[in-house]
Amino acid sequence: MKTLIYGLGNNFERNKGYIEDHYDNLIFCDGNINRVRSFYEKTGKDIVTWDELDSKDDRIGNILITPVDGIPDIANRLHVKGFSYNRIQVLAYEMEKEISKEEEFYYGIRFYGQGGDDAILMFLFKLLEIAPKDLSYLEIGTNDPMLYNNTYNFYRAGARGVIVDPMPVSKYLASLIRPDDKFLQVAVSGDNYDPNNKVTFYVCSSSQGSSIDKALVRDVAEEIEVSLVDVNYLLSGFGKTPELLVIDAEGQDEMILRSLDYNRYKPMVIEAEVNKADEKSLESFIIDKGYFIYARTIANTIFVREDKKTLIDKWFK
């Protein structure tokens, strides 16, 4: 059987050598029919258009996704066509596993978070004198567990935690690149819920826009039923409160932050997307719970517990 190479764009062109070294007996596909035809005219290699792609095609074994952007969305679309998740591999993940410590020493640490959030967070925990191996995290809203993800670099450095997303595809992708994290396929909101409660989760054609709030989803591609829990339920599963809480829950961030029991659980650092309309009131609410604002990034605000301020201040005196 052949390995289907999906995606003939820039990342494919950059990494053709790697693909040729690691995979043989190939067939090629892309969502852009003109790109497929052009590739065939130049190479004469086996191709299949997106419309022709069929999970029952006995020529096709596993699939390698080559684009960097939209990996969960591509995997979802392949799944809708009948391909089981366990037939799907991701080029970026496979190449990531082969990065050596020597390469990292010479070429520098790689960062993955959108807007460099993970670089800011890693520097912050250095100021707080907490090594990655001693750090745990709860991430609500994982989507892609590596690319544009704010906790993946901590995982690479030895930290472990719980990552949460309602999407089945995120669970599968996490098993490929973060097998030592615990993954929970649930939705999270601000009310007091337990896992016996079910809710409809509206999957957007772009998975980053998916939500339990249908009004926030531009283009509903799929509806799935998932358990709905609250943040305190998740935190009760930790032996100790995780040092880092990251929230990106598409419309639920504020409800989650306001429902958090700060008397029982008080993470050292909280990163969340603060809605601009309610920015001041929500920031004031969190500050009143014993935090200060450490940084604002493109999309998020990073709060640090007030009792840790002296650790940060001493580095800048």
FENBELFEN-V197902 format. One record per residue. PSI is psi as a letter, one per 30 degrees, with the letter a starting at -180 (NA if undefined). Layout:
BEGIN
psi = {PSI & PSI}
END
This chain:
BEGIN
psi = {l & l & k & k & j & k & j & g & b & e & e & e & e & f & g & e & e & e & e & e & f & f & k & l & i & l & k & k & l & l & f & j & e & e & e & e & e & e & e & e & e & e & f & g & l & k & l & k & l & e & e & f & k & k & f & f & j & g & f & k & c & l & k & j & k & f & l & e & k & h & e & e & e & e & e & e & e & e & e & e & f & f & k & l & e & f & f & k & l & k & e & e & e & e & e & e & f & g & k & l & e & e & e & e & e & e & f & l & k & k & k & f & k & k & g & g & e & e & e & e & e & e & e & e & f & e & e & g & h & j & k & e & f & g & k & l & l & j & j & j & i & e & c & k & f & d & k & h & k & f & f & e & e & e & e & e & f & f & l & l & a & k & k & k & k & f & k & e & e & e & e & e & e & e & f & e & f & h & f & f & l & k & k & k & i & l & l & k & a & f & l & j & l & l & f & f & k & l & l & k & k & j & k & l & f & j & f & f & g & l & l & f & j & e & f & f & j & e & j & j & f & l & k & l & k & l & k & k & l & l & e & e & e & e & f & f & f & k & e & l & k & k & f & k & j & k & k & i & g & i & f & f & e & e & e & e & e & f & f & k & j & f & e & e & k & i & k & e & k & k & k & l & j & j & k & e & e & g & e & e & e & e & e & e & e & e & e & f & g & h & l & l & k & e & l & k & a & e & f & l & k & k & k & k & k & e & f & g & e & e & e & e & e & f & f & g & NA}
END
